Amino acid sequence: MIYKLRIFLETKGEDVFRDIEISGDASLEDFHNTIVQSFDFEGNEMASFYLTDEDLNQGLEIPLFNLDDKEFSNNLMSNTLIKDVLSEERPNLLYVYDFLSMWRFLIGLMETGMEQAGVDYPQIVHAQGIRPEDAPELDFSDMNEEEDIFGEENPFGDYYDDEEWN
């Protein structure tokens, strides 16, 4: 099964996102590498995915590496498959790259489909905008405790539809 995902970068201006098709059997580490390449990062920074609820509140962390030497963690990117964390019932993830700069992304499942013969996955099927040179500064002074990091509006707009994409 192929997952078509929109990776929406939090910015203070223009919409910057990538639509990526990737196998549901790919690991989150593979997906992380695809995101890093598609947004022109160097790939030498820590990153984590986060499960979310329906209100996009940050939940369980799935890190790139286990940073706790005292405790074994089984929920690393390398052993977590996309199909195990994304579905129609749970269509969103949060992704943070470089914890010093705090590049933040909302990932949304747009649709699923069958793999096409002769197509190499993952593939970027649409790109909009250019990543700014610097991550937006975080300002929590105006943020309501109930508000998620992307505000009240769904940045995916009308991209959730039932049309076939194959």
Backbone as CSV, one residue per row, in Angstrom:
resi,resn,N_x,N_y,N_z,CA_x,CA_y,CA_z,C_x,C_y,C_z
1,MET,0.845,-1.181,0.000,0.000,0.000,0.000,0.888,1.241,0.000
2,ILE,0.551,2.205,-0.833,1.285,3.468,-0.912,0.487,4.541,-0.183
3,TYR,1.194,5.336,0.603,0.590,6.435,1.346,1.004,7.744,0.686
4,LYS,0.027,8.584,0.386,0.315,9.926,-0.118,0.181,10.865,1.072
5,LEU,1.280,11.534,1.396,1.350,12.352,2.594,1.717,13.780,2.248
6,ARG,1.119,14.711,2.959,1.502,16.123,2.826,2.311,16.488,4.057
7,ILE,3.504,17.032,3.810,4.398,17.475,4.867,4.408,18.991,4.819
8,PHE,3.768,19.606,5.798,3.530,21.043,5.822,4.473,21.684,6.837
9,LEU,5.390,22.542,6.363,6.358,23.221,7.221,5.715,24.434,7.871
10,GLU,5.876,24.544,9.183,5.392,25.724,9.884,6.299,26.901,9.531
11,THR,5.704,27.954,8.969,6.444,29.162,8.615,5.659,30.373,9.092
12,LYS,6.248,31.528,8.922,5.564,32.780,9.268,5.113,33.508,8.007
13,GLY,4.820,32.769,6.964,4.441,33.426,5.722,3.889,32.444,4.728
14,GLU,4.603,32.299,3.636,4.152,31.501,2.496,3.976,30.021,2.877
15,ASP,3.043,29.357,2.197,2.845,27.919,2.385,4.033,27.167,1.795
16,VAL,4.630,26.314,2.613,5.753,25.490,2.175,5.407,24.047,2.536
17,PHE,5.236,23.222,1.501,4.915,21.825,1.767,5.406,20.934,0.644
18,ARG,5.455,19.641,0.945,5.801,18.616,-0.026,4.763,17.512,0.067
19,ASP,4.357,16.999,-1.082,3.502,15.813,-1.138,4.396,14.649,-1.534
20,ILE,4.387,13.630,-0.709,5.275,12.488,-0.910,4.458,11.216,-0.937
21,GLU,4.777,10.333,-1.865,4.219,8.989,-1.897,5.298,8.040,-1.387
22,ILE,4.912,7.197,-0.430,5.860,6.296,0.212,5.133,5.023,0.616
23,SER,5.840,3.929,0.616,5.242,2.652,0.999,4.874,2.648,2.475
24,GLY,3.739,2.074,2.785,3.332,1.916,4.178,4.267,1.013,4.950
25,ASP,5.033,0.193,4.237,6.007,-0.698,4.868,7.349,-0.021,5.126
26,ALA,7.492,1.236,4.721,8.725,1.983,4.984,8.762,2.373,6.457
27,SER,9.961,2.468,6.991,10.107,2.881,8.393,9.995,4.406,8.494
28,LEU,9.739,4.873,9.700,9.742,6.318,9.909,11.133,6.904,9.702
29,GLU,12.173,6.103,9.871,13.516,6.584,9.574,13.675,6.840,8.070
30,ASP,13.137,5.943,7.249,13.149,6.175,5.800,12.377,7.451,5.464
31,PHE,11.236,7.634,6.105,10.407,8.814,5.878,11.143,10.069,6.342
32,HIS,11.784,10.004,7.490,12.592,11.116,8.009,13.646,11.520,6.970
33,ASN,14.358,10.539,6.407,15.383,10.831,5.400,14.787,11.487,4.164
34,THR,13.599,11.062,3.773,12.922,11.658,2.621,12.539,13.109,2.909
35,ILE,12.039,13.371,4.115,11.683,14.744,4.499,12.928,15.626,4.492
36,VAL,13.998,15.147,5.098,15.250,15.901,5.169,15.722,16.272,3.766
37,GLN,15.701,15.316,2.858,16.146,15.585,1.488,15.202,16.534,0.763
38,SER,13.901,16.346,0.948,12.942,17.155,0.191,12.904,18.615,0.635
39,PHE,13.350,18.890,1.867,13.389,20.268,2.354,14.814,20.824,2.405
40,ASP,15.753,20.109,1.785,17.148,20.565,1.652,17.848,20.808,2.991
41,PHE,17.629,19.918,3.948,18.398,19.950,5.188,19.643,19.097,5.011
42,GLU,20.624,19.297,5.866,21.848,18.506,5.783,21.651,17.087,6.327
43,GLY,20.736,16.911,7.248,20.453,15.583,7.778,21.311,15.182,8.953
44,ASN,21.993,16.121,9.583,22.864,15.778,10.701,22.313,16.241,12.052
45,GLU,21.030,16.462,12.138,20.400,16.910,13.381,19.429,15.856,13.900
46,MET,19.153,15.923,15.180,18.169,15.022,15.793,16.777,15.380,15.294
47,ALA,15.898,14.393,15.349,14.520,14.602,14.917,13.626,13.597,15.633
48,SER,12.352,13.919,15.708,11.355,13.017,16.284,10.020,13.214,15.590
49,PHE,9.283,12.119,15.484,7.879,12.172,15.110,7.072,12.102,16.406
50,TYR,5.857,12.652,16.357,4.964,12.595,17.513,3.582,12.171,17.035
51,LEU,3.002,11.206,17.717,1.618,10.856,17.455,0.760,12.013,17.918
52,THR,-0.413,12.173,17.329,-1.320,13.251,17.720,-2.721,12.712,17.932
53,ASP,-3.521,13.505,18.617,-4.936,13.188,18.712,-5.669,13.978,17.629
54,GLU,-6.985,13.932,17.642,-7.770,14.604,16.600,-7.620,16.124,16.635
55,ASP,-7.164,16.682,17.771,-6.953,18.121,17.883,-5.498,18.521,17.624
56,LEU,-4.710,17.567,17.133,-3.298,17.763,16.806,-2.427,18.045,18.026
57,ASN,-2.857,17.586,19.197,-2.034,17.707,20.388,-0.923,16.667,20.332
58,GLN,0.267,17.089,20.719,1.442,16.230,20.670,1.310,15.077,21.653
59,GLY,1.588,13.862,21.153,1.507,12.674,21.991,2.839,11.953,22.061
60,LEU,2.796,10.623,21.982,3.967,9.768,22.108,5.063,10.157,21.127
61,GLU,6.297,10.285,21.619,7.452,10.619,20.794,8.042,9.353,20.179
62,ILE,8.405,9.441,18.900,9.123,8.374,18.206,10.420,9.010,17.703
63,PRO,11.509,8.872,18.470,12.755,9.561,18.147,13.594,8.825,17.110
64,LEU,14.551,9.556,16.545,15.505,8.976,15.619,16.453,8.031,16.361
65,PHE,16.913,8.452,17.535,17.826,7.657,18.360,17.318,7.615,19.790
66,ASN,17.701,6.577,20.505,17.422,6.486,21.927,18.504,7.265,22.663
67,LEU,18.135,8.309,23.348,19.101,9.137,24.057,19.252,8.737,25.523
68,ASP,18.423,7.815,25.985,18.466,7.381,27.373,19.218,6.049,27.459
69,ASP,20.475,6.111,27.912,21.298,4.902,28.011,20.784,3.920,29.048
70,LYS,20.012,4.398,30.004,19.558,3.550,31.096,18.306,2.763,30.750
71,GLU,17.578,3.217,29.762,16.292,2.590,29.455,16.204,2.289,27.956
72,PHE,15.886,1.046,27.626,15.724,0.636,26.228,14.402,1.175,25.693
73,SER,14.433,1.669,24.475,13.220,2.159,23.846,12.972,1.388,22.562
74,ASN,11.782,0.858,22.415,11.424,0.088,21.225,10.710,0.942,20.190
75,ASN,10.343,2.159,20.539,9.593,3.002,19.609,10.499,3.990,18.882
76,LEU,11.539,3.478,18.248,12.432,4.320,17.463,11.937,4.391,16.025
77,MET,12.373,5.400,15.302,11.991,5.536,13.898,12.371,4.302,13.087
78,SER,13.523,3.724,13.381,14.022,2.608,12.590,13.157,1.355,12.677
79,ASN,12.401,1.195,13.752,11.560,0.000,13.861,10.071,0.326,13.982
80,THR,9.683,1.490,13.465,8.274,1.882,13.419,7.896,2.104,11.963
81,LEU,6.884,1.390,11.500,6.454,1.504,10.103,5.388,2.579,9.953
82,ILE,5.363,3.184,8.789,4.361,4.217,8.500,2.959,3.673,8.695
83,LYS,2.700,2.462,8.205,1.352,1.892,8.303,0.921,1.646,9.741
84,ASP,1.870,1.625,10.680,1.534,1.407,12.081,1.168,2.692,12.821
85,VAL,1.446,3.847,12.229,1.162,5.113,12.920,0.215,6.029,12.153
86,LEU,-0.044,5.742,10.886,-0.956,6.573,10.097,-2.071,5.717,9.515
87,SER,-3.286,6.236,9.612,-4.458,5.566,9.054,-5.555,6.608,8.882
88,GLU,-6.671,6.203,8.317,-7.793,7.144,8.189,-8.281,7.606,9.555
89,GLU,-8.175,6.732,10.555,-8.603,7.086,11.911,-7.578,7.973,12.616
90,ARG,-6.310,7.834,12.269,-5.213,8.633,12.843,-4.404,9.209,11.689
91,PRO,-4.909,10.276,11.032,-4.284,10.745,9.789,-3.123,11.722,9.947
92,ASN,-2.748,12.095,11.169,-1.740,13.143,11.332,-0.589,12.724,12.244
93,LEU,0.561,13.292,11.964,1.743,13.204,12.814,2.357,14.588,12.897
94,LEU,3.084,14.839,13.956,3.934,16.013,14.033,5.361,15.532,13.855
95,TYR,6.203,16.367,13.279,7.603,16.032,13.064,8.429,17.255,13.433
96,VAL,9.465,17.049,14.227,10.370,18.131,14.613,11.772,17.744,14.185
97,TYR,12.425,18.662,13.470,13.793,18.462,13.007,14.672,19.539,13.620
98,ASP,15.788,19.148,14.207,16.769,20.059,14.794,16.158,20.764,16.009
99,PHE,16.370,20.182,17.170,15.742,20.678,18.389,16.279,22.023,18.861
100,LEU,17.364,22.496,18.282,17.833,23.844,18.610,17.104,24.882,17.761
101,SER,16.910,24.593,16.486,16.194,25.515,15.598,14.690,25.298,15.645
102,MET,14.272,24.076,15.933,12.854,23.707,16.048,12.070,23.884,14.743
103,TRP,12.545,23.231,13.684,11.754,23.154,12.463,10.596,22.213,12.755
104,ARG,9.356,22.696,12.588,8.186,21.896,12.934,7.312,21.680,11.705
105,PHE,6.799,20.458,11.599,6.023,20.041,10.448,4.760,19.324,10.907
106,LEU,3.698,19.524,10.160,2.483,18.733,10.321,2.420,17.792,9.129
107,ILE,2.220,16.525,9.405,2.136,15.515,8.357,0.710,14.994,8.338
108,GLY,0.118,14.972,7.167,-1.249,14.502,7.028,-1.375,13.457,5.938
109,LEU,-2.115,12.428,6.246,-2.422,11.393,5.260,-3.464,11.946,4.312
110,MET,-3.113,12.056,3.050,-4.050,12.549,2.051,-4.892,11.397,1.523
111,GLU,-4.231,10.294,1.190,-4.941,9.119,0.684,-3.976,7.951,0.575
112,THR,-4.542,6.791,0.343,-3.738,5.586,0.118,-4.110,5.013,-1.245
113,GLY,-3.214,4.226,-1.798,-3.461,3.614,-3.098,-2.531,2.436,-3.310
114,MET,-2.681,1.833,-4.440,-1.860,0.678,-4.776,-0.549,1.142,-5.417
115,GLU,0.493,0.374,-5.189,1.788,0.657,-5.786,1.699,0.516,-7.298
116,GLN,2.327,1.421,-8.013,2.343,1.372,-9.472,3.634,0.726,-9.951
117,ALA,3.517,-0.175,-10.888,4.693,-0.851,-11.445,5.619,0.168,-12.096
118,GLY,6.909,-0.001,-11.881,7.892,0.867,-12.508,8.137,2.181,-11.797
119,VAL,7.452,2.440,-10.685,7.639,3.687,-9.938,8.520,3.398,-8.733
120,ASP,9.539,4.217,-8.533,10.404,4.090,-7.365,9.844,4.935,-6.229
121,TYR,9.647,4.307,-5.080,9.147,4.996,-3.898,10.252,5.054,-2.866
122,PRO,10.309,6.097,-2.063,9.411,7.243,-2.021,9.684,8.207,-3.166
123,GLN,8.669,8.992,-3.479,8.820,10.009,-4.512,8.080,11.273,-4.096
124,ILE,8.657,12.402,-4.465,8.003,13.691,-4.244,7.107,13.928,-5.449
125,VAL,5.812,14.083,-5.209,4.885,14.267,-6.318,4.459,15.724,-6.483
126,HIS,4.698,16.536,-5.452,4.382,17.958,-5.553,5.195,18.701,-4.501
127,ALA,5.713,19.850,-4.882,6.451,20.702,-3.947,5.960,22.123,-4.121
128,GLN,5.715,22.783,-2.995,5.326,24.192,-3.041,6.157,24.961,-2.032
129,GLY,6.706,26.052,-2.481,7.460,26.943,-1.613,8.876,26.469,-1.362
130,ILE,9.669,27.398,-0.894,11.064,27.138,-0.563,11.233,27.312,0.942
131,ARG,11.951,26.381,1.538,12.198,26.466,2.982,12.954,27.749,3.283
132,PRO,12.472,28.513,4.286,13.216,29.706,4.687,14.596,29.315,5.230
133,GLU,15.500,30.257,5.247,16.846,29.962,5.744,16.845,29.623,7.228
134,ASP,15.984,30.301,7.992,15.918,30.076,9.433,14.515,29.632,9.837
135,ALA,14.459,28.808,10.871,13.171,28.379,11.411,12.476,29.576,12.042
136,PRO,11.142,29.595,12.006,10.441,30.711,12.640,10.678,30.696,14.146
137,GLU,10.776,31.886,14.722,10.955,31.978,16.170,9.668,31.564,16.852
138,LEU,9.823,30.844,17.941,8.661,30.389,18.696,8.195,31.496,19.622
139,ASP,6.908,31.764,19.615,6.319,32.769,20.486,5.105,32.146,21.140
140,PHE,5.262,31.801,22.407,4.169,31.159,23.125,3.350,32.153,23.940
141,SER,3.676,33.447,23.875,2.993,34.426,24.710,1.517,34.568,24.363
142,ASP,1.154,34.436,23.081,-0.235,34.586,22.674,-0.948,33.251,22.530
143,MET,-0.278,32.166,22.828,-0.840,30.844,22.564,-1.741,30.394,23.714
144,ASN,-2.947,30.068,23.348,-3.894,29.503,24.287,-3.454,28.069,24.577
145,GLU,-3.594,27.612,25.814,-3.182,26.251,26.162,-3.884,25.205,25.317
146,GLU,-5.077,25.489,24.859,-5.847,24.537,24.075,-5.464,24.555,22.597
147,GLU,-4.711,25.578,22.168,-4.400,25.740,20.755,-3.172,24.918,20.382
148,ASP,-3.212,24.264,19.229,-2.057,23.498,18.782,-1.061,24.412,18.076
149,ILE,0.092,23.885,17.705,1.160,24.708,17.157,0.826,25.301,15.800
150,PHE,-0.161,24.760,15.086,-0.518,25.262,13.767,-1.772,26.126,13.802
151,GLY,-2.239,26.485,14.992,-3.439,27.292,15.097,-4.679,26.446,14.949
152,GLU,-5.795,27.104,14.814,-7.064,26.395,14.772,-7.387,25.832,13.403
153,GLU,-6.839,26.414,12.353,-7.184,25.968,11.014,-6.338,24.784,10.596
154,ASN,-6.926,23.888,9.852,-6.214,22.750,9.299,-5.428,23.237,8.086
155,PRO,-4.082,23.173,8.114,-3.311,23.685,6.981,-3.467,22.858,5.714
156,PHE,-4.123,21.714,5.808,-4.315,20.879,4.637,-5.541,21.301,3.844
157,GLY,-6.316,22.218,4.400,-7.476,22.749,3.681,-8.368,21.682,3.113
158,ASP,-8.639,21.778,1.837,-9.557,20.861,1.164,-8.841,19.678,0.534
159,TYR,-7.640,19.364,0.980,-6.882,18.301,0.341,-7.343,16.910,0.743
160,TYR,-8.223,16.812,1.722,-8.797,15.523,2.062,-10.015,15.309,1.179
161,ASP,-9.877,14.488,0.178,-11.012,14.187,-0.669,-10.973,12.702,-1.031
162,ASP,-12.041,12.234,-1.607,-12.176,10.818,-1.906,-11.771,10.479,-3.340
163,GLU,-11.212,11.439,-4.062,-10.819,11.169,-5.445,-9.624,10.230,-5.480
164,GLU,-9.588,9.401,-6.501,-8.460,8.498,-6.683,-7.248,9.302,-7.147
165,TRP,-6.073,8.928,-6.716,-4.872,9.638,-7.135,-3.974,8.753,-7.971
166,ASN,-4.376,7.543,-8.250,-3.576,6.667,-9.126,-3.927,6.916,-10.572
